[in-house]
Amino acid sequence: PEPTVFTVQQEGKPDAASGGGTANVPSLSRSERYERARYWIEKVGLSVKKDEDKYPHQLSGGMRQRVAIARTLILEPRI
């Protein structure tokens, strides 16, 4: 079974002061995951059609940062 909840904390700090938290990963079908990924990739200003065949090393630094933001937002964090 795949985990659906992850706990995040900084090394060397107790849980209360770690600044970390819990990320709940929703259980989605493959098509729902792809749809959600495409939505957030376009939402952060990237083109799915233009960049879908590129490897990570072929993306600029700014594009990599946008992908990281999209990956985070897919998990619906509490901010």
Backbone hydrogen bonds, N-H to C=O, Kabsch-Sander energy under -0.5 kcal/mol:
donor,donor_aa,acceptor,acceptor_aa,energy
6,F,23,A,-2.4
8,V,21,G,-3.4
13,K,10,Q,-1.1
17,A,14,P,-0.9
18,S,14,P,-0.6
18,S,15,D,-1.0
21,G,8,V,-1.4
23,A,6,F,-2.9
24,N,22,T,-0.5
25,V,4,T,-4.1
25,V,23,A,-0.6
28,L,26,P,-0.9
33,R,29,S,-2.3
34,Y,30,R,-2.4
35,E,31,S,-2.4
36,R,32,E,-2.5
37,A,33,R,-2.5
38,R,34,Y,-2.7
39,Y,35,E,-2.2
40,W,36,R,-2.2
41,I,37,A,-2.4
42,E,38,R,-2.2
43,K,39,Y,-2.0
44,V,40,W,-1.7
45,G,42,E,-1.4
46,L,41,I,-2.1
48,V,46,L,-0.6
51,D,47,S,-1.9
52,E,48,V,-1.3
54,K,51,D,-1.5
58,Q,55,Y,-2.1
59,L,56,P,-1.6
64,R,60,S,-2.2
65,Q,61,G,-1.9
66,R,62,G,-2.1
67,V,63,M,-2.2
68,A,64,R,-2.1
69,I,65,Q,-2.2
70,A,66,R,-2.5
71,R,67,V,-2.6
72,T,68,A,-1.8
73,L,69,I,-2.6
74,I,70,A,-1.9
75,L,71,R,-0.6
75,L,72,T,-1.0
76,E,73,L,-1.8
79,I,77,P,-0.8
